[in-house]
Amino acid sequence: MKQRIVTGVVAGLAFFILLYLGGYWFAGLILVLSLIGYDEFLRMNGLNKNKTISILGSLGVIGLVVPWQEAGISIERLIWLFMFVLLAVTVISKNKITIDHVTTAFLGMVYVGIGFHYMVETRWLAENGLYWTLLVFLCIWSTDSGAYFTGSMIGKTPLWPTISPKKSVEGAIGGTALSVVVALGFAWYRPDLLSFAQAIWIGLVIAIVGQMGDLIQSAYKRVKGIKDTGTILPGHGGVLDRTDSWLIVFPFLHLAALLPHV
C-alpha cells in the first residue's frame, strides 16, 4: 500500500506539472505514455518480439498521436496509410507475418494512437485548453473515486460480474453522480465557457463512456488471463491500466462535438 501511495503521488505530481506547462511538455509526456501503452498491448498479444510489427506499429502510434492538422495531414489519411503498410507486410514477408498479426497490431495502434491523440489536441486548444483538459480528467477520476467508495459502502448489485466482478450498479451510479457534480463545478467557475445544462450532459457522458472504457480493458485482460497490462507503475500496473478510460473518453467527446476543436 505504501508503494502504491508513493508511486501515485510522484506520478500524479509529475503529470500535473507537465499538464500545466502544456505545449511540447505535455505532448512529449503523452507520446511516451502512448509508446509504452502500445508495447503493453503487443505484449498482451505475444507480438512484442516481432520487430517488424513492433517498429511499424510504434511508428503508426507516433503518427497518430502527433497533431498534424496544421500541416494539412488528416488522421483518416494516416490511418489508411498505416493500414496499407501493415497489410503489405503480409505479402512482403510471404505470410511469415500473417493477417491475424497485422490486424491485432493495427487495432492496438488505432486504440492507443487515437486515444492519446485527442488528449494532446484537447490541451492544445487555442482557447482554454487547460480548462477543458482538466474538466475531462477530473470527471474521469471523480467517476473512478465515486464508484469505488460508493461501491465499497453500499454496493450490492453486480454491474457486469462476468467481466469485472467487483464493480456494482450502486458504485456506477455514485461515480456518475460525482462526475456530474465536478462538471457543474467547472460550469460555476466559468459560466462563459460551460453552461450548467452542458455540464450535466458532459459529466454524464464522461462517466458512462469512461466506465465502459474500464470494462473494455477488463474484458480484454480477462480473455488474456492477466491482472495488469504492465508493471511500469509499482502498485498501479501498466500504462493501459491507468489510462483505459482516457483512451475512450477523449476521442468520444471530440467525435460527439462536446468539446471545442483546435
Contacts in CASP RR format, 6 or more apart in sequence:
PFRMAT RR
TARGET T0000
AUTHOR 0000-0000-0000
METHOD contacts of the structure
MODEL  1
MKQRIVTGVVAGLAFFILLYLGGYWFAGLILVLSLIGYDEFLRMNGLNKN
KTISILGSLGVIGLVVPWQEAGISIERLIWLFMFVLLAVTVISKNKITID
HVTTAFLGMVYVGIGFHYMVETRWLAENGLYWTLLVFLCIWSTDSGAYFT
GSMIGKTPLWPTISPKKSVEGAIGGTALSVVVALGFAWYRPDLLSFAQAI
WIGLVIAIVGQMGDLIQSAYKRVKGIKDTGTILPGHGGVLDRTDSWLIVF
PFLHLAALLPHV
3 234 0 8 1.000
3 235 0 8 1.000
4 234 0 8 1.000
4 235 0 8 1.000
4 236 0 8 1.000
7 233 0 8 1.000
7 234 0 8 1.000
7 235 0 8 1.000
7 236 0 8 1.000
8 233 0 8 1.000
8 236 0 8 1.000
11 233 0 8 1.000
11 236 0 8 1.000
15 29 0 8 1.000
18 25 0 8 1.000
18 26 0 8 1.000
18 28 0 8 1.000
18 29 0 8 1.000
19 26 0 8 1.000
19 123 0 8 1.000
19 130 0 8 1.000
19 133 0 8 1.000
19 134 0 8 1.000
19 137 0 8 1.000
20 130 0 8 1.000
22 123 0 8 1.000
22 124 0 8 1.000
22 130 0 8 1.000
23 123 0 8 1.000
23 124 0 8 1.000
26 120 0 8 1.000
26 123 0 8 1.000
27 66 0 8 1.000
27 67 0 8 1.000
27 120 0 8 1.000
27 123 0 8 1.000
27 124 0 8 1.000
30 65 0 8 1.000
30 116 0 8 1.000
30 119 0 8 1.000
30 120 0 8 1.000
31 62 0 8 1.000
31 65 0 8 1.000
31 66 0 8 1.000
31 116 0 8 1.000
33 116 0 8 1.000
33 239 0 8 1.000
33 243 0 8 1.000
34 61 0 8 1.000
34 62 0 8 1.000
34 65 0 8 1.000
34 112 0 8 1.000
34 113 0 8 1.000
34 116 0 8 1.000
35 58 0 8 1.000
35 61 0 8 1.000
35 62 0 8 1.000
36 232 0 8 1.000
36 238 0 8 1.000
36 239 0 8 1.000
37 112 0 8 1.000
37 229 0 8 1.000
37 238 0 8 1.000
37 239 0 8 1.000
37 240 0 8 1.000
37 243 0 8 1.000
38 57 0 8 1.000
38 58 0 8 1.000
38 61 0 8 1.000
38 108 0 8 1.000
38 109 0 8 1.000
38 112 0 8 1.000
38 113 0 8 1.000
39 48 0 8 1.000
39 54 0 8 1.000
39 58 0 8 1.000
40 229 0 8 1.000
40 230 0 8 1.000
40 238 0 8 1.000
40 239 0 8 1.000
40 240 0 8 1.000
41 108 0 8 1.000
41 111 0 8 1.000
41 112 0 8 1.000
41 229 0 8 1.000
41 240 0 8 1.000
42 48 0 8 1.000
42 50 0 8 1.000
42 53 0 8 1.000
42 54 0 8 1.000
42 105 0 8 1.000
43 229 0 8 1.000
43 230 0 8 1.000
44 220 0 8 1.000
44 221 0 8 1.000
44 224 0 8 1.000
44 226 0 8 1.000
44 229 0 8 1.000
45 104 0 8 1.000
45 224 0 8 1.000
47 53 0 8 1.000
47 54 0 8 1.000
47 101 0 8 1.000
47 104 0 8 1.000
47 105 0 8 1.000
48 54 0 8 1.000
50 97 0 8 1.000
50 101 0 8 1.000
52 89 0 8 1.000
52 93 0 8 1.000
52 97 0 8 1.000
53 86 0 8 1.000
53 89 0 8 1.000
53 97 0 8 1.000
53 101 0 8 1.000
53 102 0 8 1.000
53 105 0 8 1.000
56 82 0 8 1.000
56 85 0 8 1.000
56 86 0 8 1.000
56 89 0 8 1.000
56 105 0 8 1.000
57 82 0 8 1.000
57 86 0 8 1.000
57 105 0 8 1.000
57 106 0 8 1.000
57 109 0 8 1.000
59 82 0 8 1.000
60 78 0 8 1.000
60 82 0 8 1.000
60 109 0 8 1.000
60 113 0 8 1.000
61 109 0 8 1.000
61 112 0 8 1.000
61 113 0 8 1.000
61 116 0 8 1.000
63 78 0 8 1.000
63 82 0 8 1.000
63 113 0 8 1.000
64 75 0 8 1.000
64 78 0 8 1.000
64 79 0 8 1.000
64 82 0 8 1.000
64 109 0 8 1.000
64 110 0 8 1.000
64 113 0 8 1.000
64 114 0 8 1.000
64 116 0 8 1.000
64 117 0 8 1.000
65 113 0 8 1.000
65 116 0 8 1.000
65 117 0 8 1.000
65 120 0 8 1.000
66 117 0 8 1.000
66 120 0 8 1.000
67 117 0 8 1.000
67 120 0 8 1.000
67 121 0 8 1.000
67 124 0 8 1.000
67 262 0 8 1.000
68 74 0 8 1.000
68 75 0 8 1.000
68 78 0 8 1.000
69 262 0 8 1.000
75 114 0 8 1.000
75 117 0 8 1.000
79 110 0 8 1.000
82 106 0 8 1.000
82 109 0 8 1.000
83 106 0 8 1.000
86 102 0 8 1.000
86 105 0 8 1.000
86 106 0 8 1.000
87 99 0 8 1.000
87 102 0 8 1.000
89 97 0 8 1.000
89 102 0 8 1.000
90 97 0 8 1.000
90 98 0 8 1.000
90 99 0 8 1.000
90 101 0 8 1.000
90 102 0 8 1.000
111 247 0 8 1.000
112 240 0 8 1.000
112 247 0 8 1.000
114 251 0 8 1.000
115 246 0 8 1.000
115 247 0 8 1.000
115 248 0 8 1.000
115 250 0 8 1.000
115 251 0 8 1.000
116 243 0 8 1.000
116 246 0 8 1.000
116 247 0 8 1.000
117 251 0 8 1.000
118 250 0 8 1.000
118 251 0 8 1.000
118 253 0 8 1.000
118 254 0 8 1.000
119 133 0 8 1.000
119 246 0 8 1.000
119 250 0 8 1.000
121 254 0 8 1.000
121 261 0 8 1.000
121 262 0 8 1.000
122 129 0 8 1.000
122 132 0 8 1.000
122 133 0 8 1.000
122 136 0 8 1.000
122 250 0 8 1.000
122 254 0 8 1.000
122 259 0 8 1.000
123 129 0 8 1.000
123 130 0 8 1.000
123 133 0 8 1.000
124 262 0 8 1.000
125 132 0 8 1.000
125 259 0 8 1.000
125 260 0 8 1.000
125 261 0 8 1.000
125 262 0 8 1.000
126 262 0 8 1.000
127 260 0 8 1.000
128 190 0 8 1.000
128 193 0 8 1.000
128 260 0 8 1.000
131 186 0 8 1.000
131 190 0 8 1.000
131 193 0 8 1.000
132 259 0 8 1.000
132 260 0 8 1.000
134 186 0 8 1.000
135 182 0 8 1.000
135 183 0 8 1.000
135 186 0 8 1.000
135 194 0 8 1.000
135 202 0 8 1.000
136 206 0 8 1.000
136 249 0 8 1.000
136 250 0 8 1.000
136 253 0 8 1.000
136 259 0 8 1.000
137 246 0 8 1.000
138 182 0 8 1.000
138 186 0 8 1.000
139 179 0 8 1.000
139 182 0 8 1.000
139 183 0 8 1.000
139 202 0 8 1.000
139 203 0 8 1.000
139 206 0 8 1.000
139 207 0 8 1.000
140 179 0 8 1.000
140 206 0 8 1.000
140 210 0 8 1.000
140 245 0 8 1.000
140 246 0 8 1.000
140 249 0 8 1.000
142 175 0 8 1.000
142 178 0 8 1.000
142 179 0 8 1.000
142 181 0 8 1.000
142 182 0 8 1.000
143 175 0 8 1.000
143 176 0 8 1.000
143 178 0 8 1.000
143 179 0 8 1.000
143 206 0 8 1.000
143 207 0 8 1.000
143 210 0 8 1.000
143 211 0 8 1.000
143 245 0 8 1.000
144 175 0 8 1.000
144 214 0 8 1.000
144 245 0 8 1.000
145 175 0 8 1.000
145 178 0 8 1.000
146 171 0 8 1.000
146 174 0 8 1.000
146 175 0 8 1.000
146 177 0 8 1.000
146 178 0 8 1.000
147 167 0 8 1.000
147 171 0 8 1.000
147 172 0 8 1.000
147 174 0 8 1.000
147 175 0 8 1.000
147 211 0 8 1.000
148 171 0 8 1.000
150 170 0 8 1.000
150 171 0 8 1.000
150 173 0 8 1.000
150 174 0 8 1.000
150 175 0 8 1.000
151 168 0 8 1.000
151 170 0 8 1.000
151 171 0 8 1.000
151 174 0 8 1.000
154 170 0 8 1.000
154 171 0 8 1.000
155 168 0 8 1.000
155 169 0 8 1.000
155 170 0 8 1.000
155 171 0 8 1.000
156 168 0 8 1.000
156 170 0 8 1.000
157 168 0 8 1.000
157 169 0 8 1.000
157 170 0 8 1.000
158 165 0 8 1.000
158 167 0 8 1.000
158 168 0 8 1.000
158 169 0 8 1.000
159 167 0 8 1.000
159 168 0 8 1.000
159 169 0 8 1.000
159 171 0 8 1.000
159 172 0 8 1.000
160 167 0 8 1.000
160 215 0 8 1.000
163 215 0 8 1.000
163 218 0 8 1.000
163 219 0 8 1.000
163 222 0 8 1.000
164 214 0 8 1.000
164 215 0 8 1.000
164 218 0 8 1.000
167 211 0 8 1.000
167 215 0 8 1.000
172 211 0 8 1.000
175 207 0 8 1.000
176 203 0 8 1.000
176 204 0 8 1.000
176 207 0 8 1.000
176 208 0 8 1.000
176 211 0 8 1.000
179 203 0 8 1.000
179 204 0 8 1.000
179 206 0 8 1.000
179 207 0 8 1.000
180 199 0 8 1.000
180 200 0 8 1.000
180 203 0 8 1.000
180 204 0 8 1.000
180 207 0 8 1.000
182 203 0 8 1.000
183 194 0 8 1.000
183 199 0 8 1.000
183 200 0 8 1.000
183 202 0 8 1.000
183 203 0 8 1.000
183 206 0 8 1.000
184 196 0 8 1.000
184 199 0 8 1.000
184 200 0 8 1.000
185 199 0 8 1.000
186 194 0 8 1.000
186 199 0 8 1.000
187 194 0 8 1.000
187 195 0 8 1.000
187 196 0 8 1.000
187 198 0 8 1.000
187 199 0 8 1.000
188 196 0 8 1.000
194 202 0 8 1.000
201 258 0 8 1.000
202 253 0 8 1.000
202 258 0 8 1.000
205 252 0 8 1.000
205 253 0 8 1.000
205 256 0 8 1.000
205 258 0 8 1.000
206 249 0 8 1.000
206 253 0 8 1.000
209 245 0 8 1.000
209 248 0 8 1.000
209 249 0 8 1.000
209 252 0 8 1.000
210 245 0 8 1.000
210 248 0 8 1.000
210 249 0 8 1.000
211 245 0 8 1.000
212 248 0 8 1.000
213 244 0 8 1.000
213 245 0 8 1.000
213 247 0 8 1.000
213 248 0 8 1.000
213 249 0 8 1.000
214 244 0 8 1.000
214 245 0 8 1.000
216 244 0 8 1.000
216 248 0 8 1.000
217 229 0 8 1.000
217 240 0 8 1.000
217 241 0 8 1.000
217 244 0 8 1.000
221 227 0 8 1.000
221 228 0 8 1.000
221 229 0 8 1.000
228 237 0 8 1.000
228 238 0 8 1.000
228 241 0 8 1.000
229 237 0 8 1.000
229 238 0 8 1.000
229 239 0 8 1.000
229 240 0 8 1.000
229 241 0 8 1.000
230 237 0 8 1.000
230 238 0 8 1.000
230 239 0 8 1.000
230 240 0 8 1.000
230 241 0 8 1.000
231 237 0 8 1.000
231 238 0 8 1.000
232 238 0 8 1.000
232 239 0 8 1.000
233 239 0 8 1.000
233 241 0 8 1.000
233 242 0 8 1.000
236 242 0 8 1.000
240 247 0 8 1.000
253 259 0 8 1.000
254 261 0 8 1.000
END
